[in-house]
């Protein structure tokens, strides 16, 4: 099992540019989560999906942020236009279906470190 | 609103010494509680969790944590720290009522960075 795969590992972009972060969850996991980690705010849940459907996007900071999950094996988090305050590490995580998830942890990817200059 | 407080931002202990990382939560009902560890450049890994029952829970890598309802605490302990335990540790709480079968709606503390002296 390759685990949750995120790409790219690092992204440096200029303010105003569009940024797309990618995530491949573990096969069979039907929950997918996007988190953002900063020194000031710690780990924040941005959005999560169940069976490819967004369930709670109340953590998405602004309309500049959008997330999609077109199929069970792929999700994107897009920022358009990007701003310097978006600089953070973005984590994707997945977990097993509800009937087994009481004993199933979140599995995190290694994150994408985004720097917006 | 739910919140998690980890009062220690950075702790340094000697290898072989005991460790206790503090976590306090603010929540009206019985929460689900978790400890995660994050090594540099890595994602988070679950160490242990408390849902119900025995208030002393055992986790991986020799860690344990004790849920104390009266103190709203869920402190993480290890009797003898190894150099490989140097990492950042996060306490998290989940809403039991809205758990929804997923651990994703977690509220994380700001983390405690652990350094280990030889």
HADDOCK unambig.tbl for C-alpha pairs under 7 A between the chains (distance, minus, plus):
assign (segid A and resid 33 and name CA) (segid B and resid 104 and name CA) 6.56 0.50 0.50
assign (segid A and resid 42 and name CA) (segid B and resid 110 and name CA) 4.91 0.50 0.50
assign (segid A and resid 43 and name CA) (segid B and resid 108 and name CA) 6.08 0.50 0.50
assign (segid A and resid 98 and name CA) (segid B and resid 101 and name CA) 4.19 0.50 0.50
assign (segid A and resid 98 and name CA) (segid B and resid 102 and name CA) 6.14 0.50 0.50
assign (segid A and resid 99 and name CA) (segid B and resid 101 and name CA) 6.88 0.50 0.50
assign (segid A and resid 101 and name CA) (segid B and resid 101 and name CA) 5.90 0.50 0.50
assign (segid A and resid 101 and name CA) (segid B and resid 102 and name CA) 6.02 0.50 0.50
assign (segid A and resid 102 and name CA) (segid B and resid 101 and name CA) 6.51 0.50 0.50
assign (segid A and resid 105 and name CA) (segid B and resid 46 and name CA) 6.31 0.50 0.50
assign (segid A and resid 105 and name CA) (segid B and resid 103 and name CA) 6.87 0.50 0.50
assign (segid A and resid 106 and name CA) (segid B and resid 103 and name CA) 6.51 0.50 0.50
assign (segid A and resid 106 and name CA) (segid B and resid 104 and name CA) 6.95 0.50 0.50
assign (segid A and resid 107 and name CA) (segid B and resid 45 and name CA) 6.96 0.50 0.50
assign (segid A and resid 108 and name CA) (segid B and resid 43 and name CA) 5.09 0.50 0.50
assign (segid A and resid 108 and name CA) (segid B and resid 44 and name CA) 5.68 0.50 0.50
assign (segid A and resid 109 and name CA) (segid B and resid 43 and name CA) 5.29 0.50 0.50
assign (segid A and resid 110 and name CA) (segid B and resid 41 and name CA) 6.59 0.50 0.50
assign (segid A and resid 110 and name CA) (segid B and resid 42 and name CA) 4.53 0.50 0.50
assign (segid A and resid 110 and name CA) (segid B and resid 43 and name CA) 4.35 0.50 0.50
assign (segid A and resid 111 and name CA) (segid B and resid 43 and name CA) 6.26 0.50 0.50
